[in-house]
């Protein structure tokens, strides 16, 4: 996760934080304050500073990341510049979409600065969460020479800085990480910063044409306290919200259009083997608690534990009997995130994407591929994430060999069909991640791999995992 340079950076940050905590503590309370911040107690030293240094020195390299993340979460002893360094290390692991310097400069030139000036205090609060405004802090008489003081003087009051100059002074163009810059834009157009919907939309209308060239946009994903919320998304993502989910059914569902004009679909399923979720899906995606609430209401199950158990068993039971690796991935997800599951995206098995009343044999070359997805997550901001578990049927076929035996042999046609289906999903705006069955042979060996994958996926999509 962190290279040698990152380890050195974390070591310096932890050292400075320990010294800051020591400086603000008392001799009697110092070890308790260090431990409360996630640091080890002091290992020696006569002065408070020496004891703080000994605490930082006692942190082994393999724990630096954990300790630094804990300092960030607790806001313990960190200067803003160190907070930013840890954040950027975290965000780099999420692989955010790149925003080139030219795009950033074009954005700065396009943004109507008067809107930000009209909401100066709120905009300043946003800047303070993302940038080090204390830089250059010196006081000569009553003049504040810090970056924050300069912004107040030149951008808000004297109006002799353009938005482009403001961006330059903040380091937003040349130095801010891609994720920090995206959060800067999202925060700029939020109702917390600009509590005026018309002004919010003016900012978005100025920003999006500049982002279009790099296939990004600020997309409206919902509202907070009556104001629209916007998130940065790739323009290849799906724009609409799902109207209906047909899932947990390994067999082809029996469908009929009951109103062609309104595209109303009815699932004819007297056996109960097909699940249909038809409730609105909000900007947070489809969380387990949403799915469990739907299950409780439709099945009239009042006990939460019973509803959770029934739903989990029903979903797991829909995985085809010949797909043990897919089932293991499903079970590991729920086992790893058991305590946090309610607020996380629901992992839906056997989700139908295509449906055709005719068979593939009858339809021929025009048949739709990838009828069903192994597993689907609906994440925040409209993200649709597909997980596919590829067994030998994805790249081989059973054929008779020269000695008369039937064996599984590599098949270029099968692999081409798998690749085509994957391309089709990606072009349709889905994120597709494929697992090989070799990765999911053993539960204990697969567990760290699965956890690392979902941890990175959640960071990428800003899904907070509750403690």
C-alpha positions, 0 to 999 in steps of 0.5 A: 500500500505504501512504498519506501518514500511513503513509509519515510513520510509516515515516520516523520508525521508520526514523530511530529504528532507524538511531539505535539501531543507531548507538548500539550500534555502533562508529565503525569497524563502524557502516556495516557494521551499517547495511548488515546491517540493510538501511539505506544506509551513512552519508552524513556526520556527525561523531558516530555519531548524526549518521551514523545520521541521515544513513543514515535520511535517505538512504532514499527514500520508495519504499523505506521500506516495504521497509527497514522490513519488513527491519528487522522481519524481522531484528529490527534496532534496533526498539523494540517500539512500532515493531515493532507499528506495522510489523506493523499496517501489514502486517496492514492490507493483509491485510484481516482480519475486524473484531472490534468493541470490544464483542465484545472486552470481552465476551470479556474478561469470559468468559475464565476468568482462573485458567487464564492465571494458572496458566500465568503465565510462558508467558502473559507470553511471549505478551504480550511478543510482541504488546504493549509491556510496557516502557511506563511503565518506571521503577524506584523502589527495587525496584518495577517500574512498567512495564506488565509489572511491573504485570501481574505484580503485579496480575494474577498475584500479587495477583489484583486485576486482572480479565481485562477490566482486563488487556485494558484495560491492554494496549490490547487492546480499544481500540487493538489491530489486528484481526489482533493481537487474533486472534493474541492469542486464537490464542496464548492457546489454544495448547499453547505457552501452555497445555500442558493440553488440557482447559484449552485447550478450556475457553478455546475454549468460553468464547471461541467463543460471544462470536465467534459473533455476528460470524461468527468462531470458533476452529476446531481445525485440527490439532495441534502436539506433541500439543496441538490447534491453533486458528485464527480462521476465519469461520464461513462457511468449510467445516468439513470437509477434502476427501476426494477431489480430481478435477482436471486433466480438461477432460472429464467424468469417468466415476464410479461409486459402489462403496459407496453406504453409505460414499460411496466413489467410483471414477473409471473412467479407462483413459486416465489423463486424470483425476487423483484425489488421495485422500490426507489434507489436513492443516491446512497445506492442499495444498502443492506438495510434497504434490502432487509427493510423491503424483505421485512415489509413484503414477508411481514417479518417483524423481528430484525434478526429473523429477517436478516437471517432469512434474507441471507439464506435466501440470497445464498441459496440462489447461487447455482449449485455448480458455482461454489466459488461464487458462493464463497465470495458471497459468504466472505463478503458477509462474514468480513463485514458482518458488523458493518453490513447494514450501511454497506451496499447489498451484494445481490446474486444472480441479477438479470440484465437481459431477457429475451423470449426467444432462445439463443439458438433461435436468435442466432448471431443477434442474441444478447450476451451476459443474460445474468450477472454473478453478483451486483452492488449498487453503490453511491452516485449511481455506480453499478459494480459487477463481480464475475467469478470465472471458471473454466467454462469462460475460457475452455470447453469440454471436447473429445480428444484423440484418445476418445476421452472427454477433457476440458481444453482451452477454447478461444471462442469461449474466451472471446465470448467472455471478453465481449460480454465484459466489454459490453457491460463496461461500455454500458456504464458498469464497473466489472471486476473478474475473479478466477476460481483459483483465487477462491479455492480456500476460505482462509487463503481467499479472505485477505484477498477479498477484504483488500478488494472490497476495502479498496472498492469502498474507498474508491466509491466513498463508502464509509465502513462503520467501525 
